[in-house]
Amino acid sequence: MSQLLINHIKKTIDVSEKEMECIMTFFVSETFKKKDFIIRENDKVAHIYFILSGLVQLAVTDRDANEHIISFAAADWWETDYQAFYTQTRATQSLKCIEKTDVLKLSYEGYHQMQKEVPAMTHFFLHKAVNGHISNQRRIFSLITLSAKGKYEHFLKHYPLLLQRIPKTTLALYLGVSRETLSRFFSESK
């Protein structure tokens, strides 16, 4: 399973076999069951997670106990509460498994040490951060400019493989539409 991470890294940077062996020493595997929390709000966020298999959702709960889904992450994606991880503060978001999920986790200390030992990883993480920023801007843009149907079509265009894996109630929360509206979109697209 770590071959997925090796291939993922090699798509972005060139590293020697020796450097890759060094990189892999910083990761620890862990498995979570469906509905397990990897991170709960107010936890100390000590790791960033590379998803090997499964599906997770990153969410925040507002003062009225309403859940707002920020993102999903599947195999070959990274996820954590980035603000809490990088600032070493308490989580303001939760990371929950929608499916049984296998991850490789990288500690905060390991993240920094790895970049000292393999400087090319700094470029790798910068590349991932820039792509994540672009994706977040695209999501914000869709939330403020698109109709309910437009949000659904945007999701379908960018994440077609996730559509059947995410429960409709969860997807409706992510899109900011009612469950009934989402069901209508499903019916129309068949």
C-alpha positions in Angstrom: 0.0 0.0 0.0 2.9 2.4 0.6 3.5 2.1 -3.2 0.6 4.4 -3.7 2.4 7.1 -1.7 5.7 6.5 -3.5 3.9 6.9 -6.9 2.1 9.9 -5.6 5.4 11.6 -4.6 7.2 10.7 -7.8 4.4 12.4 -9.9 5.6 15.7 -8.4 9.3 15.4 -7.6 12.3 13.3 -8.6 13.9 11.5 -5.6 16.4 8.7 -5.5 15.6 5.3 -4.1 17.7 6.2 -1.0 15.7 9.4 -0.5 12.4 7.5 -0.9 13.5 5.0 1.7 14.2 7.9 4.1 10.8 9.5 3.3 8.9 6.4 4.0 10.5 6.0 7.5 8.5 9.1 8.6 5.1 7.5 7.9 3.1 5.2 10.2 0.1 3.2 8.9 -3.2 3.2 10.7 -6.7 1.8 10.0 -10.0 3.4 11.0 -13.5 1.8 10.9 -16.4 3.4 9.2 -17.8 6.3 11.3 -14.5 6.5 13.3 -13.2 10.0 14.0 -9.5 10.5 13.0 -9.7 14.0 14.4 -12.4 15.5 16.7 -12.9 19.2 17.2 -10.7 20.4 20.0 -8.1 17.6 19.6 -4.5 18.4 19.3 -3.7 17.8 15.6 -0.4 15.9 15.5 -0.6 14.4 12.0 -1.3 15.0 8.4 -2.9 11.9 6.7 -2.3 10.4 3.3 -5.4 8.3 2.4 -4.5 4.8 1.1 -8.0 3.5 0.9 -11.5 4.6 2.1 -13.2 7.9 2.3 -13.2 10.7 4.9 -15.0 14.0 5.4 -13.7 17.1 7.0 -16.4 19.1 8.8 -17.0 21.9 11.2 -19.9 22.2 13.7 -21.3 25.7 14.2 -22.6 27.2 17.5 -26.1 25.9 16.7 -24.7 22.3 16.4 -25.2 22.3 12.6 -22.6 20.4 10.7 -20.9 22.0 7.6 -18.8 19.7 5.4 -15.7 21.3 4.2 -14.2 18.6 2.0 -13.9 14.9 1.2 -10.7 12.9 0.7 -10.3 9.5 -0.9 -7.3 7.3 -1.9 -4.3 9.3 -3.1 -5.4 12.5 -1.3 -4.1 14.3 1.8 -6.3 15.5 4.7 -6.1 17.0 8.1 -7.2 20.2 9.9 -4.4 22.1 8.3 -4.6 25.2 10.4 -4.4 23.2 13.6 -1.6 21.0 12.2 0.6 23.8 11.0 0.0 26.1 14.0 0.0 23.2 16.5 -3.3 24.4 18.0 -6.5 22.6 18.8 -8.7 21.3 15.9 -11.6 23.5 14.8 -12.7 20.7 12.4 -13.4 17.0 12.6 -12.1 14.3 10.3 -14.5 11.4 10.1 -14.5 8.1 8.1 -17.3 7.6 5.7 -15.9 4.2 4.9 -13.3 1.9 6.5 -10.1 3.9 5.9 -6.4 3.1 5.7 -4.0 6.0 6.1 -0.3 6.7 6.3 0.2 9.4 8.9 3.0 11.9 9.2 3.7 13.7 12.4 4.4 17.4 12.7 8.0 16.7 13.8 8.4 14.2 11.0 7.1 16.6 8.5 9.8 19.1 9.4 12.6 16.6 9.8 11.8 14.9 6.5 12.2 18.2 4.7 15.6 18.7 6.3 16.7 15.3 5.3 15.1 15.3 1.8 14.9 19.0 0.7 12.9 18.1 -2.4 9.9 17.3 -0.1 9.6 21.1 0.5 8.8 21.5 -3.1 6.4 18.6 -3.0 4.5 20.0 0.0 4.4 23.5 -1.6 3.0 22.0 -4.8 0.3 20.2 -2.7 -0.5 23.4 -0.8 -0.9 25.5 -4.0 -3.2 22.8 -5.5 -5.2 22.7 -2.3 -5.5 26.5 -2.3 -6.7 26.5 -5.9 -9.3 23.7 -5.1 -10.5 25.7 -2.1 -10.9 28.9 -4.1 -12.9 26.9 -6.8 -15.2 25.5 -4.0 -15.7 29.0 -2.5 -16.5 30.4 -6.0 -19.0 27.6 -6.6 -20.7 28.2 -3.3 -21.2 31.9 -3.9 -22.0 32.0 -7.6 -23.7 28.8 -8.6 -27.3 27.7 -8.2 -28.1 24.5 -6.3 -28.1 22.6 -9.6 -24.9 24.3 -10.6 -23.2 23.1 -7.4 -24.3 19.6 -8.1 -23.1 19.7 -11.7 -19.8 21.2 -10.5 -19.3 18.4 -8.0 -20.2 15.8 -10.6 -17.7 17.2 -13.1 -14.8 17.4 -10.6 -15.5 14.3 -8.5 -17.6 11.8 -10.5 -16.2 8.7 -8.7 -17.2 10.0 -5.3 -20.9 10.5 -6.2 -21.9 6.9 -5.5 -19.7 6.6 -2.4 -21.0 9.6 -0.4 -24.4 9.2 1.3 -27.0 11.5 -0.2 -27.6 13.3 3.1 -23.9 14.0 3.5 -23.6 15.2 -0.1 -26.6 17.5 0.4 -24.9 19.0 3.4 -21.7 19.5 1.4 -23.5 21.2 -1.4 -25.7 23.3 0.8 -29.0 21.9 -0.6 -31.8 19.9 0.8 -31.9 16.1 0.6 -35.0 16.4 -1.6 -33.4 18.8 -4.0 -30.4 16.5 -4.3 -32.7 13.5 -5.0 -34.4 15.5 -7.8 -31.0 16.2 -9.4 -30.2 12.5 -9.2 -33.5 11.6 -10.9 -32.9 14.2 -13.6 -29.4 13.0 -14.4 -30.6 9.4 -15.0 
